[in-house]
């Protein structure tokens, strides 16, 4: 199946220095910065496959 390439430079591979964890209370994924340990973002959609793309799962 043919796909359209990303516009501009685009991202290739995983995003460095970031990880995602599943919050057991809300059952959503949270993206964190591995260098500083800060929370960056939360997913807003529920679902089994609602993870951040290109971010390492822990």
N, C-alpha and C positions, 0 to 999 in steps of 0.2 A: 504494500500500500504506500502510495506517495504521500509525503508530508511537506509542508511549507517550512523553509528554514527560518530561524529567528531574525528579526529586523536588527540591523546594526551588528555590534560585536557579539551580543548574546552571551549566555552563561554555558560553559561546557564543563561537566563534571560537578562534583559536590561543592558546597559552600564551605570554605575553611573556617576553623575556629568557632564553629557553632554546633550545638547539639539540641535534640528535642527529647522531652520527657513527657510521659503520660501522667496527668494529674488524676490520682485515684478518686478524688472527691467529685470532680466535675466530669471526668472521663474524656477530657479534651487534651490536646497536645500543647505544650508550652515550649517556645524556642528560647534558648539561653546562649549567652556568649561564654565560651569556655575560658577565655583569658581573664575576664573580670568577674564572671559568675553572675552577671546581671540577667534578669528576665527581659527578653526583647519583645515577644509577641505571644498572643494566645490565638488558637484557632477558634472560630466562632461557629463552625458547622459541626454537627454531631455526625457520627458514622464511623464504621470500622476502619475505613481507609482514608480518613481525613487527617493526613499528615502533611508536614511541610515538604515541598519538593526539594531534593538536593541537600537536605540537612541530615546529618548522621543521627540515627535513633539509638538511644541508650536505655 
